[in-house]
Amino acid sequence: MLKAVLGKEDIGLDRLKRGLYRFLLTYRNTAHATTGFTPADLLIGRQSQIPLDSVSTRPNVEKSQEKQTNPKNEVRSFDSGNTIWARDCYSQHSKWASGPVLYRTAPLTFQVKVGDKL
């Protein structure tokens, strides 16, 4: 791995230092296959800071994404004949239209009749 970072051609001292630092940072923050811990965890008891750690995400975005991916662990289920709102990809006026469920095509996918189209 060190050869891949440094390359095969003759390099300057500055590039050598950057390559070595990058290699050591990666090595110290990679979990060992046997112990499951990183050398940084075992040596200083925590993960070392890497440049990407300074980039923070907005807390509101994370909460919103959590709600979208796992809203109360509910799985929506519809029976044939139930009227639901479905995305109408053919309409240029409104994105959503109501229509009856015809049948289930997959665990979370249903065939819905919207206007004259399925």
TABEL-V676655 format. One line per field, one symbol per residue. ss: DSSP state (2 for helix, 1 for strand, 0 for the rest). phi: phi as a letter, one per 30 degrees, with the letter a starting at -180 (. if undefined). A space follows every 50 residues. Layout:
ss->???
phi->???
This chain:
ss->02222200000022222222222222220000000000222222000000 22220000222222222220000000000000111110000000011111 111111001111010010
phi->.dddddicddbdddddddddddddddddccdddddicdededdciadddc eddddccddddddddddddbdihccdbbcejdcbcbdcdcdccbdbbcad ddaccaebbbdbcciccc
